[in-house]
Structures are given as structure tokens and as C-alpha cells.
Amino acid sequence: MSYQVIARKYRPAKFADITAQEHITRTIQNALRMGRLGHGYIFSGLRGVGKTTAARVFAKALNCQRMIDDADWLRDVTEPCGECESCRDFETGTSLNIAEFDAASNNSVDDIRALRENVRYGPQKGRYRVYIIDEVHMLSIAAFNAFLKTLEEPPPHAIFIFATTELHKIPATIASRCQRFNFKRIPLPEIQQQLQGICESEGIKVEPDALQLVCRKAQGSMRDAQSILDQVIAFSAQSGGDGAISYQNVAELLNYIDDEQLFAVTDAIAAGDAPAMIEVAQFVIQNGYDEQDFLEKLIEHLRNLLMVQNLRSSRLVERPDAVRERYEADAGKFSARQLMQMASFLLETQKELKFQFEYQFRFELALLRLIELHLPADDIGKLPITQEPQKKKPLM
């Protein structure tokens, strides 16, 4: 049997397994219990947070025979049983009542007209025909217009579920005819807990700090985290030993800039140590790290210091305990004004580097400029200023 990637192998099959979207799953389950079902739904949010998965579970529940026949199951459990003929057909991909479309490759007027003709026919089994349209924002304006009448007055057996990462691109005429659900970014602890469970099921040893690094790289996307975990497992297995996943393995695979280099920058700023700052710049350049990525991590580093300084706590810093303690120790070296000025300067520098040559010099200059931004106003005034050469008097 061919290998199945983690993101597919551990894809949720019921509402209770969908992580961090309880505000949505609860609403849908209550609608199923009460029989208050709409004909159009829009699931929007970041990639990999469960939009299509929730749509598939919802579609399966709508035609689950046990949900239809067993009132107690519907009231107390409200989950697709996974055992009836409708659920089995869906799992094997042979269900005639649930259709999935990719709007990125089926976005023309003709595609929507074909769908519109298909909608007229009732379900073969069960109650509803469910149409899941992924990346719906990719439909052309003409395609949206062709779909408008069907969505306004759909057959009673048809339910449409649209998934999108760009809600603002959906015309208001379409959005106003649907119930909208916004999927939120998944918190890091919940992603880490999910990945820990996967590693235990797979019999893989992993360091907690290594998993946290994977989760930080995923930036709130469960699918991204699972895909990265797949890579890390393969990389660690090739590294010899017992195949355990270590922080060093993850950092090496992801080419991740260690927190130590970020603290080296703020240490150099606090000490006004220009040579030390140049050493950090050389480390980034010589080891092949991306300058833009380093500046992005440095902005996050300043943000963490700002959070600790304002909250007098590191609870909003997503780092191991030892690193959080260092943030608490270093936050007092800077004022809030200085941290905000440096972050604003780095944000502007990021924009400029996209369109400039001489990356190395401009990157080094930006880091050195941070030292100047940290200096008190009185000291800045004492910095030497290059004066314009005096004009020579003309010879008489």
C-alpha cells in the first residue's frame, strides 16, 4: 500500500476532531439538531485551518442515515456515524450526493452552467445534494453572475458550501445570500498538542522544543504544520540514530534562525557595539540566511520584548521557558518608544530591500542604524555631522 501523508491520514472525520473551530462546529451541529439548514455557506480563513475538512464532515452529516433515522443520535451525538452506506460511500469517494469542485481550475461560465444544470436533479440516496466549491474566489465575475439565480432560488435538495482564503474577492451579491463562517488561526499550543499525538501514534520520539519550532513555522495552519512534520520525520530518519526529532534537526532542515542571533542584535544595540552588530550581519550573510527572513524574525523579536515590557509577563511569547526568561530579563534594556521606532524602521527597510541592489551593504547599514535609534536624543545630537566643505574664495 502506498504511503499516505500525515495531513491526509489524520484528517478529521467528525466535528469533535476539528481543532480550534468550536464556534463553527457548535453552530453547525445546533442547526442539524434543529433542522434549521441554509442553502448556502461560506467558509473563509487562512489556509490549512479546516475549511474544506469542516465542509466534508458537514456534507457527510447531512446524508448520514443514522442522523436521519435515530432521533437520540441526532440530539445527543450529532456526528456522522461513519458506518451507514452513505458515510461509507463518501469515504470511498463513490457518493453521488456529494460533489467537490475546484474553482481554481473550473472557473468559467460554462463550468457554472453545467453545475447549474446538474443541481436540478434530486439526490440518489439521503436528503440532500451537497456541492463543495473550494477556492470559490477564483470564479470569474461572469461565472458568479451565472450562479446568482441558482443561489437565490435553489432547489430544496441542494446545499452549497463555498471555501475561500480571500473572502473580500467574493461579490457582495453572492456573500449576502450565504451564511458566513470565519475560521480562525489555530493557536500554537493546540497545534503542538495535535502533532504530539500524531508522533505518539507513529511511535516517534520528539523534543517539545522541536515541535514548538515546527508550529511556529506553520503560523497557525494545521496542514502546514503536518506537512512540515512529514519532512522533519524523513530528515531525522536519514540522520542516523533512533530517528528521534531534535531541535537541531528541525532548525537545520527549516534553515531557521536561532533566537541566539536575535538576542545578539538587541545586546549589540543596548551596548552600542557596532563591531558585534557587524558580526551578526556577517553570520546571516555567510550562512546563506535570507536577509528579509532575518528582518522578519527580528521584528517578531522586538514585538516579544514590547509585549513583555507592557504586560510585565511573557505569557504572549511563544517560546520555550528558558527563552521566555531571557525576554523578561532583557525587556528593561529598552523603552517602549525605542522598540516601536526600531520595529517601524525595520518594516520600512523590508519594503526597500525588495527593490534595491547591494543587499549586503544595505542590510548591514540597517542593523547599524538600530544602534543609533537606541541612543537617547541628547546623544544623537552629539553625533558628528559631516559638514559641507567651505567654498574657496576666488583669487583676486
N, C-alpha and C positions, 0 to 999 in steps of 0.2 A: 504493500500500500504506500502511496506517495506521501511525503511529509506535508503536514498541514501547519501553516504558520500560526503563531500564538494568537494573533488578533482574530483569526477565524475559529481556531479550536476552542477558545474561551469566550466566544461571543455570547452575550446573554440571551437566554431562551425564554425568559419571563420578566415581568415588570420588576420583581424584587431584586433581580441581579443587575439592573441598570444603576450605575454608580452616580451619586450626587445630583440626580434629577427627580427627587421625590415630589417636588412641586408640580411636575408634569405627570408622572405616573399616577399620583394620587387623583389628579383631576380626571384623567382618562378612565381610571378604574371606577370612580364615582359615576361618571357618565354611562359606563357599561351597566352598572348596577341599576341605575335609574332609567335606562333606556333613552337618555337624552343625547342622542348622537347627531353631530352635524354632518354635513355632506362634504365639507372642505376643511382641511387643516394645513397650517404652515408650521413646519418645524425649522427653526433657524438657530444658528450658533456657530461657534468655532468648529473647525474640522476635528473629527475624531472624538466627539463628546457624547455620541449615542443617538444622533438624529435618525439615521436610517435604521439602526437597531430597534429603536422605540417604535418606528413606523411598522417594522416587520412583526414585532410582538403584538402590536395593536391590531394589525391586519389578521394575524393568526387567531387572536382572541375573538374577533368579530364573527368568525365562522366556526369556532370550536363547538363541536356537538354537545360536549358536556356543559359548556356555558349556556347553551340553548335549552337543554333538557333538564338540568339539575339546578333548581332554584337555590338550594342551600349552597352549592358550589359557587354559583354566581354571587351570592350575597356574602359569603364568608371568605372565599379564596380569591375570586376574580382574577384568575390566571388561566391561560390556555393549558389544557391538560397534557398535551404532547403525546396522547395515546390514541385519540379518536382518528378516524380516517382522514378528516380534513387537516388535522395537525400533521399527520404522517405525510400526506401529500405535499404539504407546504415544506416540510423538512427535506424531502427528496427532490423538490423543485418541479413537481408534476401537477401542482394545484392549478386548476383552470379559473379559480375565482380571485386569485391574487396575482397582479401583474406589476412588474417593476420596469421603469424606463429611465434611461439616462438622457437627460435633456441636453447634455453637452454634445452628444452625437445624434440626437433626434430632435432637432430644434426648428425644423422648417414648418411651414403651413401645412404641407402635405402630411407630415407625421401627425400633426394635431387633428387633421381631418380624418385620418384613419382611426385614431383613437376615439374621436367623436362618434364615428360610425359603430365602433366596437362597443361603446358604452350602452347602446340601445338594447343589447341582448342581456337577459337576466342571468343569474348565477346557475351553474350546473348543479351544485350542492350548496347547502347552507343558505344564508340570508343575503349576503352582500357580495358584490364585485368590488374589490379594492384596488385602486391604482396608486402605486407609489412612484412619484416622479422626482428623481434625485437631481440636484443642481438645477432646479427649475429656473433660476435667474438667467440661465443661458438661452432660454427661449427667445426668439426674435419678437419684436413688437407685433408683427403681423400674426405670429403664432399665438401670442397672448390674446389678441383680438379675436382670433378664430375660436379660441377656447372659452371666451367670455360668456356666451349664451348658454353653453352646456353647464358651466359652473353656476350660473344664476338659476337655472331651472333644470337640475339634474334628475334622472330617473330615481325613484325611491330606493332602488337596489344599489346605487353607485356611491362610493365614498372615495374622495381624492385626498391623498396625503402628499404634500409638497415638502421637500427638504432643500435647504439652501444655506450657504455660508454668507450670502450677501443679500440680506432682506431688503436693503434700500433700492435694489435693482428691480424688484417686483412692482409692477404698476399698481397704483392705489385701487384701481377698479377690480383687480384680482384679490389683493390683500383684504379689502373691505368685505369680501364675500366668504372669508375663511376665518376660522378660529386660529389665533396665532400663539405659538408657544416658543419662548426663548430659552434655549438650552444654555446653561451657564458653564463657565470654565470649571473644570474639575479641580478641587483643592489638592495640593501636593500630598498631604497625609493619606488621603483616600486612594490616590493612585499608587502610592507606596504600599499601602496595605493590600491592594489588589495584586500588585506584582509579587509581593512576598508570598501570597497564597499560591500564585502560579509556580513560583520557584519551589515551594514545598511539594506541590503536586508533581512536578517534574523531577524531584529528587536532586535539586541543585543547591549547593551552598553559596550563600551570597552575603557580603558585608552590608550592614544597614546604610553606611555612608555611600556605598557604591549604588545602591538602589535610589537613594535620595538624589544623587547626581543624574541618574537616568531620568528621574521625574522632573528635575529642574530643566533638563534639556527639552523635555516634551512640552513644557509651557502650557499645562492644563489640558492636553489632549491625551486621552487614554490610548487611542490607537497608535499615536506616535510613540508613546512610552512602551507599548507592547512590541512595536517594530524594532525599536532600539534594543530592547531586551533580547530579541531574537539575534541581533547582530552581536551583542555582548556575549551571549552564550556560545556562539560559534567561535568568536575570537578567544575566549577563555579556554575553550576545549583545545585549541591549537597551541596554546601557550605552555602546555605540559602540566604536570602535577595532577591534582584531583579534579580539575575543571572548575574549581571554586571561582566565583566572581569577586574580584577585589576592586578597591577604589582606583588603584594604579592602572588596572586593565581598562576600566571604563574611561578614565581620563586620557589614556593613550589612544584608545580607539576613537573617541569623540574629538580628539585634539583640543581638549578642554583646558582653558587657562586656570591654573590653580589659584585659590584665594590668596596664597602667599605673595604672589606677584602684585595683586591688587593692594594688599596691605603695604607692600614695599613702596608703592606710589604714594599712598597717604602718609607713610612715615617720612618719605623724602620731602613731601610738601610741608609737613609740620616742622621738620628740621631745617627747611630751606636748603636742602642738599642737592644742588644741581648735578654733580657727578653721579650720585646714586640714581637720580632720575634718568640720566642718560644710559646707565647700566640696564635699567628696566626696559627702556626703549630698544636697546641692542638685543636683549634677551628675546623680546617679542619678534623682532625682525629676523634674527639669526635662526630661530627655531621654527620659522615658517608660519607663525600665527597670523591670522588676518587682522590688520590694524582696526578695521571697522568693528570686528567682533570684540576686540580688546576694549575699544572705547565703549561699546555697549555694556560689557561686563563692568567696566569702571563706573559707568553711570548707575548701574544697579548697586554697586558697592557704595557709592555716595548716598544713594537712596536709603540703604540699610543703616548707614551712620545717622542720617537725618531722622529715621524712624526711632532709633534708639534714643537719640537726643531729645526728641519731643515727647516720647511716651515713657521715658525712663525705664524702658523694658525692651528686651529683644524678642518678644513673642511674635512679631511680624517678620522676623528674619528667618528665612527658610534655609538654615544651615545646621551642621552638627553642633552639639553643645559646646565643644571646645572653641569653635569659630565664633559662636554667639557670645561667649565670654570675652573674646578679644574685641568684638564690636563694642561691647559695653565699656571696656577699658579705654578704647580709642576715641569714642564719640566726644569726649570732653576736650579733645585737642582742637576742635573746630567750632565755630559759631554756626548757627543755622543760616545766617546770611552768606557766609563763606561757602558752605556746602551747596546752597541753591545757586550761587553765582558760578561755581565750578561746574555744576551739572548743566546749567544753561549754556555755558561756554562749550562744553563737550557736545551737546546736542547740535549746536551750530557748526562745530568742527566736523561732525559726522556728515552733515549735508555738503560741506565744502569739499571734503575728501572724495566724494563721489565724482566730482567733475574736475579734479586738479591732478597735475603731474607732480613729480618729485614727492612721492608718498613718504619716503623715509624722512626727509628733512621736515616736511610739514607735520608729520606725526611726532617727531622729536620736539619740534617747536611748540606743539600743542601741550605736551606734557610739561615742558619747562614753563610755559605760560601759567600753569596751575600754581606753581610756586609763587609767582607774582600776585595772583589773585588771593592767595592766603595772607599776604603781608598786610599789616594794618595800614590804614590810609596815610598816617604820618610817615611811615617808612617808604611808601610808594612815592611820596613827594620828594624823598631824599635820593631816589634812584638817579644815576647820572643820565643826563639827557644830551644827546648828540646835538651840538649847536651847528648852525649853518656857518660855513666859512665866511669871514668878513670880506667884503669886496675891496680889492686893492684900489687905492686912489690912483687916478690916471697920472702918469708922469707929465710934469709940466715941460 
